[in-house]
C-alpha cells in the first residue's frame, strides 16, 4: 500500500468516527428535548392572549366633539379594569376604529372590527343615524353591540344583539321642559329648532313636541337646519319675530352651539332648552358667554355617590384635568358592562373553551341578564336591550365672565 492509499484510509477512518460521534450527539440531544414521563415539557410564563373589544366611535368629523369624549371614557375603563384584574386575570384590549360622522364610515368600522380584528363585541357608534345603518351589520354577524350615546327611538329594536347604555330621549326630554317651566311658569309660546338630516335629532324633536303638547304649550314655529350648517340667521330671525318665551333645539354640538350664539346675538333673551347634543363641554367654545343659561337634561352627574363613579371621576380628572362629561361616563359604562359580563361568563366556564361565535352569543345573553353598578348608577337591560336607569338630572350651563370657561350646574 502506497503513501496516498494509507493517507486516504486514515482520512476515511477519522471521518467515520466524527460522523458517528455527531450522530450520537444529535440522538442524545433529541432524547433530552423529547417530552416523556421522565422529561415533561418546560412550563412557560406566557400570558393568555388579551380579549379584543371593538370601539367604533367618531374621532373625526362634526361628530368628533361627542365621539372623542366617549373614547376618553373607554380608555379610562380599559386602564381601570386591567389594573383591577382584567377579565379574571386576562387583559382587555380595546381596538379602535374611527367611525367618523357618516353611515359609510360606521359600517366600515364595524366590518373591520368583526372580520379582521375578530372582537368579542363593539362599543359604538356615536350617533343614532349611524346606528340604524351599522348595527344591522353586527346583528347579522351575531356580535353584541352596546351603544354609548344612541338615544333615538328604535335603536335597541334593530336586533337581539343590540343594546345601549344611553337612556332614550323619551325619558330625558320631558325633564328639561319641566325645569324650564319651574324657572319660568309664564311660558306661553315655544319655538322649536331641529336638524332634519340627523336621525337622532328628528327622533328627539318629536319627543319634545309631544311633551310640549302635554304641557299645553303651543309651538309657534318649527325651524329646520342641517348639522353641517353654520349660518342660522334666516331661521333665527323668523323665530324671534314670533316672540317665543322658550326655544327648544335638537342638534349636535357644533351646529347647536352656533345656533344658540346667533339667536342670542339677534336679541333673544328667554330660556333655551338643548337636547342631548348639548351634553358636552365642547359646546362652550362654540357659543362662549352666550351659552350661559341653556338647560340640558342629563343622564350623569359627576357627584353621583358610588365607588365606581368616584374611581372614574378621579381617574378622568387626573388625566384630562376636568370633570367628566356625560358622554365619557357613558363610554366608560359601555366598556364596564362588557367586562363584568365577560367576568361572569368566564367564571362559569373558561372563555377559551368556546369558539369566537359561541363567545359572542353567550356574551350577549349575559349582558342582557346582568345588573351593573356604574358611574350612571345602577343599570340593567330589558330583553330587547333597552337600558333601565333610575337616576336623571337637569343641568344649566354657567359660563364665567370671560366666556372662556363653563360648567354644568345641576338643578335641585
C-alpha positions as CSV (number, residue, x, y, z in Angstrom):
1,X,0.0,0.0,0.0
2,X,1.5,3.3,-1.0
3,X,1.5,6.6,0.9
4,X,-1.5,8.0,-0.8
5,X,-3.6,4.9,-0.1
6,X,-2.6,5.0,3.6
7,X,-3.4,8.6,3.8
8,X,-6.9,8.1,2.2
9,X,-7.7,5.3,4.5
10,X,-6.7,7.3,7.5
11,X,-9.0,10.2,6.4
12,X,-11.9,7.8,5.9
13,X,-11.5,6.3,9.3
14,X,-11.3,9.6,11.0
15,X,-14.3,11.0,9.1
16,X,-16.4,7.9,10.0
17,X,-15.5,8.5,13.7
18,X,-16.5,12.1,13.5
19,X,-19.9,11.3,11.8
20,X,-20.7,8.6,14.4
21,X,-19.9,11.0,17.2
22,X,-22.1,13.7,15.7
23,X,-24.9,11.2,15.2
24,X,-24.7,10.2,18.8
25,X,-24.8,13.8,20.0
26,X,-27.8,14.6,17.9
27,X,-29.7,11.5,19.2
28,X,-28.8,12.4,22.8
29,X,-30.0,16.0,22.3
30,X,-33.3,14.8,20.7
31,X,-33.8,12.4,23.6
32,X,-33.2,15.2,26.1
33,X,-35.7,17.5,24.3
34,X,-38.5,15.0,23.6
35,X,-41.2,15.1,26.2
36,X,-41.9,12.0,28.1
37,X,-42.8,10.6,31.5
38,X,-39.4,11.5,32.9
39,X,-38.9,14.7,30.8
40,X,-42.1,16.8,30.8
41,X,-42.0,20.0,28.7
42,X,-40.8,23.1,30.4
43,X,-43.5,25.4,31.8
44,X,-44.0,28.7,30.1
45,X,-45.0,32.0,31.6
46,X,-46.7,33.4,28.5
47,X,-49.8,35.5,29.4
48,X,-53.1,34.4,27.8
49,X,-54.0,36.5,24.7
50,X,-55.8,39.7,25.5
51,X,-59.6,39.8,24.9
52,X,-60.3,42.2,22.0
53,X,-63.2,44.6,22.3
54,X,-64.0,47.0,19.5
55,X,-64.5,50.7,19.9
56,X,-66.2,52.2,16.8
57,X,-66.8,55.9,17.7
58,X,-66.4,59.2,15.9
59,X,-62.8,60.6,16.2
60,X,-63.1,62.9,13.2
61,X,-65.9,64.8,11.5
62,X,-68.6,67.0,13.1
63,X,-69.4,64.2,15.5
64,X,-65.9,64.1,17.0
65,X,-66.9,66.7,19.6
66,X,-69.1,63.9,21.1
67,X,-67.3,60.8,20.0
68,X,-63.9,61.8,21.4
69,X,-65.4,62.2,24.8
70,X,-66.8,58.6,24.7
71,X,-63.3,57.4,23.5
72,X,-61.8,59.1,26.5
73,X,-64.2,57.3,28.8
74,X,-63.4,54.0,27.2
75,X,-59.7,54.5,27.6
76,X,-60.1,55.2,31.3
77,X,-62.2,52.0,31.6
78,X,-59.5,49.9,29.8
79,X,-56.8,51.1,32.2
80,X,-59.1,50.8,35.3
81,X,-60.3,47.3,34.7
82,X,-56.9,45.9,33.6
83,X,-55.4,47.4,36.8
84,X,-58.1,45.5,38.7
85,X,-57.6,42.1,37.3
86,X,-59.0,42.4,33.8
87,X,-61.3,39.5,32.9
88,X,-60.3,37.1,35.7
89,X,-56.6,37.6,35.0
90,X,-56.8,38.1,31.2
91,X,-56.2,41.6,29.9
92,X,-58.8,43.5,27.9
93,X,-57.5,45.1,24.7
94,X,-59.6,47.9,23.1
95,X,-59.4,48.0,19.3
96,X,-60.2,51.5,18.0
97,X,-61.7,52.2,14.6
98,X,-62.8,55.8,13.6
99,X,-66.5,55.6,12.8
100,X,-66.3,59.3,11.8
101,X,-69.7,61.1,11.3
102,X,-71.4,59.3,8.4
103,X,-73.1,55.9,7.9
104,X,-70.5,54.5,5.5
105,X,-67.6,55.1,7.9
106,X,-69.5,53.5,10.7
107,X,-70.3,50.4,8.6
108,X,-66.6,50.1,7.5
109,X,-65.5,50.4,11.2
110,X,-67.9,47.7,12.2
111,X,-66.9,45.4,9.4
112,X,-63.2,45.8,10.1
113,X,-63.7,45.0,13.8
114,X,-65.9,42.0,13.2
115,X,-64.0,40.3,10.4
116,X,-60.4,41.4,10.8
117,X,-59.9,42.3,14.5
118,X,-62.3,39.5,15.4
119,X,-63.6,41.3,18.5
120,X,-66.0,39.8,21.0
121,X,-68.2,42.9,20.9
122,X,-68.4,46.5,19.9
123,X,-69.0,49.8,21.7
124,X,-70.5,52.3,19.2
125,X,-71.4,54.1,17.1
126,X,-71.6,57.7,18.2
127,X,-74.9,58.7,16.6
128,X,-78.3,57.1,16.2
129,X,-78.1,57.9,12.5
130,X,-75.1,55.7,12.2
131,X,-76.6,53.0,14.4
132,X,-79.5,52.4,12.1
133,X,-77.0,51.6,9.3
134,X,-74.1,49.9,11.1
135,X,-75.9,48.0,13.9
136,X,-77.7,45.6,11.5
137,X,-74.2,44.5,10.2
138,X,-73.2,43.4,13.7
139,X,-76.6,41.9,14.4
140,X,-76.5,39.7,11.4
141,X,-72.9,38.6,12.4
142,X,-74.3,37.9,15.9
143,X,-71.8,40.3,17.5
144,X,-73.0,42.1,20.6
145,X,-73.1,45.9,20.4
146,X,-73.6,48.5,23.2
147,X,-74.4,52.0,22.1
148,X,-73.0,54.6,24.5
149,X,-74.8,57.6,23.1
150,X,-77.6,56.4,20.8
151,X,-80.8,57.8,22.3
152,X,-83.2,57.8,19.3
153,X,-86.3,55.7,19.4
154,X,-86.0,52.2,17.9
155,X,-82.2,51.6,18.3
156,X,-82.5,48.5,20.6
157,X,-85.2,47.1,18.4
158,X,-82.7,46.8,15.5
159,X,-82.0,43.3,16.6
160,X,-81.3,40.9,19.5
161,X,-77.6,41.7,19.6
162,X,-78.1,45.4,20.0
163,X,-78.2,47.2,23.4
164,X,-77.5,50.7,24.7
165,X,-76.4,52.4,27.9
166,X,-77.8,55.8,26.7
167,X,-81.3,56.4,28.1
168,X,-83.8,57.1,25.4
169,X,-84.8,60.6,24.6
170,X,-88.4,59.8,25.7
171,X,-87.1,59.8,29.3
172,X,-84.7,62.8,29.1
173,X,-86.6,65.4,27.0
174,X,-89.6,66.0,29.3
175,X,-87.3,66.6,32.3
176,X,-85.7,69.7,30.8
177,X,-89.0,71.1,29.8
178,X,-90.3,70.7,33.4
179,X,-87.2,72.5,34.6
180,X,-87.9,75.4,32.2
181,X,-91.4,75.7,33.5
182,X,-90.2,75.8,37.0
183,X,-87.8,78.6,36.2
184,X,-90.5,80.5,34.2
185,X,-94.1,79.4,34.9
186,X,-95.3,82.0,32.4
187,X,-94.0,80.3,29.3
188,X,-96.8,80.5,26.6
189,X,-95.1,80.4,23.2
190,X,-92.4,77.9,22.1
191,X,-90.1,77.9,19.0
192,X,-88.7,74.5,18.1
193,X,-85.5,74.0,16.0
194,X,-84.1,70.6,14.8
195,X,-81.5,69.2,12.5
196,X,-83.6,67.5,9.7
197,X,-80.6,65.4,8.4
198,X,-79.9,63.6,11.6
199,X,-82.0,60.6,12.8
200,X,-81.4,61.3,16.5
201,X,-82.5,65.0,16.2
202,X,-85.6,64.0,14.3
203,X,-86.5,61.5,16.9
204,X,-85.7,63.9,19.8
205,X,-87.7,66.8,18.4
206,X,-90.8,64.6,18.1
207,X,-90.5,63.7,21.8
208,X,-90.0,67.4,22.7
209,X,-93.1,68.4,20.6
210,X,-95.2,65.7,22.2
211,X,-94.1,66.8,25.7
212,X,-94.9,70.4,24.9
213,X,-98.4,69.4,23.8
214,X,-98.9,67.5,27.0
215,X,-97.9,70.7,28.9
216,X,-100.4,72.6,26.7
217,X,-97.6,74.9,25.4
218,X,-98.3,76.0,21.8
219,X,-95.5,75.7,19.2
220,X,-95.5,78.9,17.3
221,X,-92.9,77.8,14.7
222,X,-90.8,74.7,13.6
223,X,-87.5,75.7,12.1
224,X,-85.2,73.1,10.4
225,X,-81.4,73.1,9.7
226,X,-78.6,70.8,8.8
227,X,-75.9,69.6,11.1
228,X,-73.4,70.9,8.7
229,X,-74.9,74.5,8.7
230,X,-73.1,77.4,10.2
231,X,-75.4,80.3,9.2
232,X,-78.8,80.3,11.0
233,X,-79.7,83.9,10.5
234,X,-82.9,83.2,8.4
235,X,-84.3,80.6,10.8
236,X,-83.4,82.6,14.0
237,X,-84.8,85.8,12.7
238,X,-88.1,84.2,11.6
239,X,-88.5,82.6,15.1
240,X,-87.6,85.6,17.1
241,X,-90.2,87.7,15.2
242,X,-92.9,85.4,16.7
243,X,-91.8,86.4,20.3
244,X,-91.3,82.9,21.8
245,X,-90.9,82.5,25.6
246,X,-88.9,79.3,25.1
247,X,-86.7,77.9,22.4
248,X,-86.0,74.2,22.1
249,X,-83.1,72.9,20.0
250,X,-82.3,69.4,18.8
251,X,-79.0,69.1,17.0
252,X,-75.3,68.2,17.5
253,X,-72.7,70.2,19.5
254,X,-71.2,72.4,16.7
255,X,-74.3,73.4,14.9
256,X,-76.4,73.8,18.1
257,X,-73.7,76.0,19.6
258,X,-73.6,78.2,16.6
259,X,-77.4,78.4,16.6
260,X,-77.5,79.5,20.2
261,X,-74.9,82.1,19.6
262,X,-76.8,83.6,16.7
263,X,-80.1,83.5,18.5
264,X,-78.6,85.5,21.4
265,X,-76.8,87.9,19.1
266,X,-80.2,88.7,17.4
267,X,-81.6,89.7,20.8
268,X,-83.5,86.7,22.2
269,X,-83.2,86.7,26.0
270,X,-85.5,84.0,27.0
271,X,-84.9,80.4,28.1
272,X,-83.3,77.8,25.8
273,X,-83.6,74.1,26.2
274,X,-81.0,72.0,24.5
275,X,-81.2,68.3,23.6
276,X,-78.7,65.5,24.2
277,X,-76.3,67.1,21.7
278,X,-75.6,69.8,24.3
279,X,-74.3,67.3,26.8
280,X,-70.7,68.1,26.2
281,X,-68.3,70.9,27.4
282,X,-67.1,71.1,23.8
283,X,-70.1,73.3,23.1
284,X,-68.7,76.0,25.4
285,X,-66.0,77.3,23.0
286,X,-68.7,77.5,20.2
287,X,-71.2,79.8,21.9
288,X,-68.9,81.0,24.7
289,X,-70.6,83.5,27.0
290,X,-73.8,83.2,25.0
291,X,-74.1,79.5,26.2
292,X,-75.0,80.8,29.6
293,X,-78.4,79.7,30.9
294,X,-79.1,76.9,28.5
295,X,-80.9,73.9,30.1
296,X,-79.9,70.3,29.4
297,X,-81.3,67.1,30.7
298,X,-78.5,64.7,31.7
299,X,-78.2,61.0,32.5
300,X,-75.0,61.5,34.5
301,X,-73.7,63.6,37.4
302,X,-70.0,63.6,38.4
303,X,-71.3,63.8,42.0
304,X,-73.2,60.5,41.9
305,X,-72.1,58.8,45.1
306,X,-70.9,55.3,44.4
307,X,-67.4,53.8,44.5
308,X,-67.1,53.1,40.7
309,X,-68.1,56.7,39.9
310,X,-65.6,58.1,42.4
311,X,-62.8,55.9,40.8
312,X,-63.9,57.0,37.3
313,X,-64.1,60.7,38.3
314,X,-60.7,60.7,40.0
315,X,-59.0,59.0,37.0
316,X,-60.7,61.3,34.5
317,X,-59.7,64.5,36.4
318,X,-56.2,63.2,36.8
319,X,-55.8,62.5,33.0
320,X,-57.9,65.3,31.4
321,X,-57.8,68.0,34.1
322,X,-61.6,68.5,34.2
323,X,-64.8,66.9,35.4
324,X,-66.0,64.0,33.3
325,X,-68.9,64.8,31.0
326,X,-71.9,62.6,30.3
327,X,-70.6,61.1,27.0
328,X,-67.3,60.0,28.8
329,X,-69.3,58.4,31.6
330,X,-71.4,56.5,29.0
331,X,-68.3,55.3,27.2
332,X,-66.8,54.0,30.4
333,X,-70.1,52.3,31.3
334,X,-70.4,50.5,28.0
335,X,-66.9,49.0,28.5
336,X,-67.7,48.2,32.1
337,X,-70.8,46.2,31.1
338,X,-68.7,44.2,28.6
339,X,-66.0,43.5,31.3
340,X,-68.4,42.4,34.0
341,X,-70.4,40.2,31.6
342,X,-67.2,38.6,30.4
343,X,-66.0,38.0,34.0
344,X,-69.3,36.3,34.9
345,X,-69.2,34.2,31.8
346,X,-65.6,33.2,32.3
347,X,-66.3,32.1,35.9
348,X,-69.0,29.7,34.8
349,X,-66.7,28.1,32.2
350,X,-63.4,29.4,30.8
351,X,-63.9,31.6,27.7
352,X,-61.1,29.8,25.8
353,X,-63.3,26.7,25.7
354,X,-65.7,28.4,23.4
355,X,-65.3,29.3,19.7
356,X,-65.4,33.0,18.9
357,X,-69.0,32.6,17.7
358,X,-70.0,30.9,20.9
359,X,-68.3,33.6,23.0
360,X,-70.2,36.3,21.2
361,X,-73.5,34.6,21.6
362,X,-73.1,33.7,25.3
363,X,-71.7,37.2,26.0
364,X,-74.8,38.8,24.5
365,X,-77.0,36.7,26.7
366,X,-75.0,37.6,29.8
367,X,-75.1,41.3,29.0
368,X,-78.9,41.3,29.0
369,X,-79.1,39.2,32.1
370,X,-76.9,41.3,34.3
371,X,-77.3,44.3,36.7
372,X,-74.4,46.8,36.9
373,X,-73.4,49.4,39.4
374,X,-71.9,52.1,37.1
375,X,-71.0,55.8,37.1
376,X,-74.5,56.3,35.8
377,X,-75.9,54.5,38.8
378,X,-77.4,51.1,38.8
379,X,-78.5,49.9,35.3
380,X,-79.9,46.8,33.7
381,X,-81.5,45.9,30.4
382,X,-84.8,44.8,29.1
383,X,-84.9,41.7,26.9
384,X,-84.8,43.9,23.9
385,X,-81.5,45.7,25.0
386,X,-83.1,48.9,26.3
387,X,-81.3,50.3,29.3
388,X,-83.1,50.6,32.6
389,X,-81.7,53.6,34.6
390,X,-83.0,55.1,37.8
391,X,-81.4,58.5,38.2
392,X,-81.6,61.5,35.9
393,X,-80.7,65.2,36.2
394,X,-81.1,68.6,34.7
395,X,-78.2,71.0,34.4
396,X,-77.9,74.6,33.4
397,X,-74.8,75.9,31.7
398,X,-73.0,78.6,33.6
399,X,-70.1,80.5,31.8
400,X,-67.6,82.7,33.5
401,X,-67.4,86.4,32.7
402,X,-64.8,85.9,30.0
403,X,-66.8,83.2,28.3
404,X,-63.7,81.0,28.2
405,X,-64.7,78.6,30.9
406,X,-68.0,77.0,31.7
407,X,-69.7,74.2,33.6
408,X,-72.9,72.3,34.0
409,X,-74.6,73.3,37.3
410,X,-77.1,70.7,38.4
411,X,-80.5,72.0,39.4
412,X,-82.2,70.7,42.5
